[in-house]
Amino acid sequence: MKILIVGSGGREHAIAWKIAQSPKAEKIYCAPGNAGIEEYAQCVPIGAMEFDRLAAFAKEQEIDLTVVGMDDPLVGGIVDVFEAQELRIFGPRKNAAVLEGSKAFSKDLMKKYGIPTAAYENFEDPKEALAYLEHASFPIVLKADGLALGKGVLICNTLEEAKEGVRTIMEDKKFGAAGNRMVIEEFMTGREVSVLSFVDGKTIKCMTSAQDHKRALDGDQGLNTGGMGTFSPSPFYTEEVDAFCREHIYQATVDAMAQEGRPFQGVIFFGLMLTENGPRVLEYNARFGDPEAQVVLPRMKNDIVEVFEACVDGTLDQIELEFEDNAAVCVVLASGGYPVAYEKGFPIEGLEHFKNKDGYYVFHAGTKLVDGKYVTNGGRVLGVTATGADLKTARANAYEAVKLLSFEKSFCRGDIGKAIDEV
């Protein structure tokens, strides 16, 4: 098979690495890709939002399957464009990707179908939002309705902070058009857990659990980012939690989308909060999480191409997902100043240490090749993943691996997976 991946980050590198293991994969392309992905795929200079050019390329190269890693093209309708030209593609159509594309939609869906989540209200008028806040309990959560690179969520401890948050999202448009609507949501406390799942429109198969670390700095301080590291599995995701979620959240979401005339095929990411009153949905994503994919896929035993095809063909009920009985931890090496302002173009040292190093992986998120040398080309630069027999071993291995890599003005969090010490 010829396979095209759409995207350019660490998630897409992990997907390319996993696809390359499949005996079905004869040739892999990635658009636009990055320097690390070039080890497994031929990168082509077509942007992820250039749907017509991507479809033309898929036809020209006789691509058998396209896999979309990123949220923007899915929400923008790339699957509809490809399907209209009878091209096979893995991912939800535009009317299903709205599950991630609009937080207001997803909250309304959960309310309608009784899927447990935080209490909330939707607003299109900043004045109405400000009036609502005058009588709200704090802390409270403000969410830009649309896509905001994982950064459009503000946790406000006081009324003044919340008023400033409304201005930031709805008036100053810090997150662009994503802030045309806003969700104001009850603040929930508990452990966060991420569960990725494959869906074929009616059947859902869940992958192993993970936990992300969104804040830029140790101790969950600093600004929200696209993710500074993750670990898998979550020791807080017990059999009891899993049973509850399967009954009240996972299949219920798939059934709700089908009932709404929006059958979902692809990956649903469930962001969960394990509250004292039981699991609640924090958010949905319509694709693999990043960096969650960088710890989940190295533990996955299945041929991922077979799973992709089953989702497209509606035969997922014939697949049993299997994962290694081990653990994985990913630590993100980022550019100084991320997620605000940062410099690019610094040479990356130490990548040679990971050639054929079993159980260790470096997934490129923001890199490029200049005169045969890898240099930084983004805020999140590398995802350094290591496996181990258990979480503590995997964590120790990941941080030892980080020491082998360097570039000017790099930083990483030193407490990824620290929560496992409390188990």
Summary of the structure (lengths in Angstrom):
residues: 423
radius of gyration: 20.5
end to end distance: 44.4
largest distance: 60.2
contacts: 1558
relative contact order: 0.14
helix: 35%
strand: 30%
